[in-house]
Amino acid sequence: MKISRRDLFKFVGGSAVGAFLTPIPWKLIDDAAIWSQNWSWIPRPLHGEIRTKFTTCTLCPAGCGARVRCVGDQPVMLTGVTRHPVSRGTLCPAGLGGHHLPYHPGRALQPLQRVQKNGKIEFAPVSREAVEAALAAAISRLKPGTPNESIVILDQQPGRTISRVYRRFLESVPNGVYVTTSALGGDTLCVLQEMMEKPYGPVGYDLENTRMILSFGAPLLDGWGTPGRMMEIIKAQGSKDPDYRLKIIQVETRQSRTASFADEWVAINPGTEAAFALGLAHVLIHENLYDQDLIRRKAIDFRKKDGRAYLNLVEQFTPEYAAGISGIAPDRIIATARTLAQNAPAIVIGGGDPGGGPLGKEEETAIAGLNLLLGGIGRPGGIVARREVPDIMSTSHHPTVPEMEIRDVPDHSIRILILDAAESGNALPWALLERKLVPQGALVVSLSSYLTGLTKHAGYIIPAPTYLESIQDVPAPIDATTASFSLSSALLTAPAGVTEPFEWVKRLASVAGVPFVEEAQGSTYEAQLKNRVETIYRAKRGTVFSSGDGKTVPIAEISSADQLWKLLSEGGCWIDSKAETKPMPNFSLLGKTKDNFERLQVAGQGRLSREPGLVAAFGFILMPFGWRGATGNGQISPLMTKLFQESGLRKLSGQTAVNPETGRAFGLTDGGQAWIETEKGAMKVEVRFDAAVMPRVIEAAVGPSVEAFSTAETQGTQNILDLCHLDDDCAWRVTRARVTT
Amino acid sequence: MVVKNRGRLIFLAGVLVMLVVGWFGFPRMLYQKTNQPIQFSHRVHTGDKAGLTCEDCHSFQADGRFNGIPSISKCGGCHVGLLGNSPDEKVLVEKYVATNTEIPWLVYSRQPENAYFSHVQHVRLAKIQCERCHGPHGAGDTLRPYESDRLTSYSRDIWGHSLSRIHSEVWDGKKMDNCASCHEQRGVSNSCLLCHK
């Protein structure tokens, strides 16, 4: 039988029809869909035993406990630790994504050197030895006793054991200066300590017992301090008598989340915090609502014969005068001052915004002065003393190297700048650091794990292990009322190309031939941490929380320092006992800075009064803002950034908000593009209309840049901070700007 | 007559050939069989001889986490030495228990990464018997070969043994439809986020 071409087609046709009566097409469609979801390069968590480990988050200084769900040894999920004495079961969004960070696309995995290639800035691999040799040569060129030729280590999380190591290293080299950044949440406390005639020791906010918080822009309900602590305090208010519930008044130009949720939002004019604070002080004094006994006994400059006393300063800031500057009606200033006095104990907190930066020293002095007038220092519900974490280095050796905030470092004085890897979670403009560097030949070395933020300006990068890759200690958060100490364990193996900062400092000291501490040279970082734990154990103070079982036991019940080490390395936390009330020394309400009276007078006029000539040319006021932990692209999970981008919950880099009437008057459209121009440069941004924005103000987000995760940030991704004006006191809160389409 | 219907017959032959290929040849081509590392007898362990229950080995932790397949230390608890004369037990003791090496079991019911399944919610809270999903697995004397889909690498148990997905047994098939229909029968939510977290 001959098979024709027609027969063949009929057979194939029959087969095709038959195929639809078999599982072949249906199963293949299903399999193809599954196959496309399972490419070989899609990362998959390991299969294995589900384990729970505990550690402490080091992404900011809050020191929150973290419960780590692991498959095998691979962390796959982070959550808060129930009953943790510091974080109270909470972990912020940045902390929840912390286990993604070792796989951050901007991760630096080997020493890098900044080079210029074809007109572009790039980072090329370099040997660690070459970096050490370059630094050693630069150190050898430093002339001892020349203050404008300093070597600085910038530490954004002071108080750690590595911080002590840095200070010891800086003592061994000429012109060493240990530098920290502004600790938003603790700035008022730092200024308060500076106002004391004698050292008063560390202090914290007794938020649990206070009845009222007057906040000057601090994001109290949006990641401030230790977020879990604040959330627990707010949660507890529901069960309280309405008359005794915590009252929060937020003094802030922007309608931030805290302003939205506060009992009152006082929308002051940009940069006029000092005027408002001094106006409140005027009312408190004139209506005898202040602690007269304390002020009479302790304040050294409340009254002075030279006419430059605190009283003389405050006299000028009548409610009407303060209202003219701050934009708040005199009646409201009076009412706020009365509410403060009636709701004792009350706390007044400064600090500022994580993106908008700290308030100036003068604003903080005026705010700290309110706390002193209210007499809340050393009293329950006010600002109370805590003890230091026991530390053998603090008792056996008093550091001689100066410690100062970066804004206090003289301009053009840093020859060598070493940036520690830890971040504070708050913005720090490169322009601020650049102002402090010598104009020519400065050497910047970053120990950051990520090629983002300030690191992209560094000449060399010696990447440190990132979160979860090395053991670190976590001291008490700056706002805490009791000292605490915990450890962050190494749950992952660090990549081969990264270097533990302690080891690197030792190597650098050896190469540079500086006499670094002998006991450190032969030691490991873990041994240093064990020494610190042993010192805490010997002090026999406080209690220890065990994350595994959620129990807290007195340290006296811990059998040995090794057992304490084991508990802490498994995510436990040591909490100090309450400090005894200390007698308060005399204090200066004007602060101890030179020309304090005049400086406060000038600050009281508002920040924008310092550049009146720019009003005509620049009709807008640029106010940057951000959220803690996400003011840059480092230390934030790129997956979380994508989530926020899609949900629109937070504004990202390049997004701004203006008042609709202002926007329309200047030809802007909601959702359209515009150029922001300042004296520093111009940047294209997306504009959103928001009726809560003050007229003539443009609020610009200092957030992570989505593009920066997919493109090399070294190519110069622009940041709104690059446009901000740096005042003489290094604040960048308000800048005159022009907005055009 | 034959000549008259020749075209139709050829067409039907094509249909028939494809039905045979589709229903009998295709499954053989699609699935790859692999024997388990050792032949484990559930019947010996759960029967009168050892008297164990499912949960004795496939246990829950105090916090509700399911341990899944027991680790080798669990096996080693009884099989420190040989208890019988089975060649597979000899392999167990010498190759795995003695060297403290985990047995590379091929898991029939392994769900894909994007599906979250909590044993404790189904077994403890909903009181569903193990057999509802796993069938008479616990009564077998041997372990059947593990069949993996060459395209997806999924276990054949997920699609179910009948390629038509017309299952004679309730436990045959562990795809989303199977989960959803059981949830529907029991009046449990079928929200996406219940399983795809």
Interface residues (C-beta under 8 A of the other chain):
Chain A: R6 D7 K10 F11 V12 G13 G14 S15 A16 V17 G18 A19 L21 T22 P23 I24 K27 L28 D30 D31 A32 I34 W35 Q37 N38 R44 P45 H47 E49 I50
Chain B: R6 G7 I10 F11 L12 A13 G14 V15 L16 V17 M18 L19 V21 G22 W23 F26 P27 L30 R65 N67 S71 R110 P112 E113 N114 D149 L151 T152 S153 Y154 W159 L163 S164
